[in-house]
Amino acid sequence: MNNATGTATDAAPGATVEGSLPADAHFTHEDRNALAERNLHLVDHVVHQLAAGFPRHVDRDELRGAGAAGLVDAAHRFDPDTGVPFARYASIRIRGAVLDATRTRDWATRRLRRDLRAIEHATSDLEDRLRRTPDDAEVAAELGVEAATVRERRAAALTSTLLTLDRPVGEQHGDTDSLGDRIVEEDQTWLPEANFEHQELVGTLRTAIAHLPELPRRVLVEHHFEGRLLRDIADDLSVTEARASQLRHEALHALQAYFGTAFDGVPEVPSSAPGKRRRTAYVAEVSAASTWHAHEQATATPSGTATPADADAGRPVEIGA
């Protein structure tokens, strides 16, 4: 017969301790797992008690996960011969596991947490006395510090608060959106669709540049990608600055004509721009050679160094005036 403390000193062989484990002390791994499963309710009980003292942003599911790990650990460490009931022992282990988990996720120092509690207590006391919400100056006077110090401590608390992006917001109003749905990602490299579109655009541009004739391509790359002045480029090519400008416009109009066939919203090349027939031939050649493989290869090529060979192209089409 079990005594009041839950020990099994008088138990017959094969009897159970705490209604869970055999009394012969030969506990198998399966026995202890079953013990944990039968006491899962302890996790919810402990988490419910502790959660009342945690901020709302603390994820309750994470607390339950930590508590469940503590329960399993308790089941595998439990020794009935100590005379401690399993429920009491497991509750202590679950509580410790939950508290440890919250400390590891808390970026705020103990001193900061202590200062915040002091601010909360002072604010509460002033609200009772003043019958209104006190301002920072009144809270600072109550604590004997500067108002700037109160603001700094509150700001430090905000920057040390971790939020889960999966946490629903506005649940009380029936809003099921998560925090992640409300935050706009500004870095396009983290957005697969935007990143894919950007890579295709870059690959298309480099493929198109690679098909330009040598002189227009050189002027375009050196002026727009390397930042050189047209007069310096003209000197290197032994042409006038006006001719270098003409070559630049030829290249830009050719690219504009091709991009107008590949993307929506691209303005048409002015009808007065020279070289219409040759631009048409250029667009046809680039379109024939422009594939995703070519774009991918061109995207991996350093800016300004793409060549027709890099884009699986043949001889570029002349697009002069």
Helices and strands as residue ranges (DSSP letters): E 16-17, E 21-22, H 29-38, H 41-51, H 60-77, G 80-82, H 86-105, H 110-130, H 136-143, H 147-159, G 171-173, H 179-182, G 188-190, H 192-210, H 214-220, I 221-225, H 230-237, H 241-262, H 276-289, H 292-299
